[in-house]
Amino acid sequence: MAGSIFGALCGLFSWLFLDASALNAFGLYFTASLVSGVLPIVFVALRGGVAGAQKAVALRS
């Protein structure tokens, strides 16, 4: 949901203030919302998931 709002604001800003075409603004909306939705999944996958977080807690104890 947050990615969709962020993408909509980016697309609207570029369309109104940066003189982008409506198609380019829609592409920016789609790209920003997709990237902000996929970014946490990639971060967790690179970090090692839940098992990696549990190992880190066990090592700190």
N, C-alpha and C positions, 0 to 999 in steps of 0.2 A: 504494500500500500504506500509506504513512504517513497519507494522508488518511482511509482507512478506519479505521485505528487511532485517529486523532484524533477522528473522528466517533463511533466506538463509545464512547470514554471520555467525550465530551461528553454523549451520550445516556444512558449509564449513570449519570453523575453527576447529571444533571437528574432522572432517574427516581427514584433512591434518595434524594438529599439535598434536591432542590428541589420534591419532591412533584408532578412532572409526570406526566401519564398515559402509558401505554405507547405510545399512538399519537403523542403529542407528542414523546416521546423518540426514536421511530423517525424522525419527521420531522426532528428536529435532527440525528440521525446521518446521514441521507441528505443534508441540506443542507450540513453541515460537510464531509462527504467529497467531495461534488460540487464545492463551492467551492474546497477546497484542491487538488483535481485540475485545475480549470480555471484557477486563478489564475496558475500559471507560464506557461501558454500565452498568456493575455492579456498578461502582462508582457512576454514575448518579442515578441509581435505589436506592442505599443505602442512597444517599444524599437527595433524595426526589424529584428529577426531577426539572423541570423549575418552578413549583409552589413554591417549597421550596426556590429557589434562589430569586424569586420575593418577598416572605415574608421577606427574610433577608434584601433586599434592602429597603422595606417599614419600617422595624424596625429601620434601621440605619438613616433614614431621620428625 
